Amino acid sequence: RFTSDFLEATRCMIGDWDSQIDEKDLVRSCPNRTLSEAIECLYAAERRAGETLTFVKENHTHLIVPFILANWPGSKFVHVVRDPRDMVASWITATNTKGGVSRAVNTWLDDQAATLAVASQLSSAGLVVRLRYEDLIRQPEAALEAVCGHLALGFEPRMLESHRDPRTRRNAERVADWQNLARPVLRANSGRFRTVLTDSEVRYIELLAWRQMRIFEYDLVTDADRLPPEDADREIVRLEDAMARRHSPEIVNPAEVGVRGQRDALIARITSGVATS
C-alpha cells in the first residue's frame, strides 16, 4: 500500500519534474523499506549529471527537522523570512491560498515562532543561516555568496539564471502563483504592501507581529509597538472581523485545479487510513 501511495503522490505533485520513478525503481532502492530510502530514490532520480547535492524548499521544515537530521545528518538549513506585511499582501492576491489577512498573518507568526525555536537549537552547531527575502532581491550576489559560504559551496553567477531553466519555465506556466519563476530576480519586489493593503490591515499586522518584526529588523509604519498591551488587544479584537473578510481569488487554471484536487484527495485518503489503522 505504501509503494502504491508513494508512487501516486509523485504523480500528484504540484510541480513538474524531469524524472519519474516506477515500482521497480522504488522497490530496488528501498532494501530496508524506509521512508527515507523512498525519498532518496525520488530525489536521486531528479538530480542531473554532475549534481551531488539536493536543496529542498519547504514552508514547514520546522516540523520535520528531527526526521531530516536522523536520516541525512549532514543537512544544513537556510531560514528565509519575508516582511509579514508583504507576505500577507502576496497571500491575499494569490490564487491558491485560502483565508484573509488574519489567517495569513497568523500563519506567518506560527511559522516564524516554530522556525526560531528550531534555529536556536541548530545555530550553535552552524547548521542554519538566516536570509531575509528583501536582502536577497536587493543584493542577490552578496546574499547568495553568504548562503553558499554557509553551505560550503562556491557562488556562481549562473545561479541567478535559474529563470532560464526549461524545468523552471514549465512550472511557471503550470502554476498560476509561480509565474515569477520565469523572470529574473525581482529586485524591486518589496514594500508592495503599501499599495495592496489598507491602513487598517497594515496596522492589524503590526499589532500582532511587531515583536517578531523587531527580531528580523523590519521597520514599523505605525505606533503598534508603543501601545499598552490592553489597548493593543482591544484594537486587535476590533479589527479582527474585517480582517477575515478579504479572500484570495479563485484558481482559474483547470489543469492546476485538477492536480490540486487529486493531491488533496490522496492526502485525505492516506491520513484517514493512518488514523483508523
Disulfide bonds with the S-S distance in Angstrom:
none
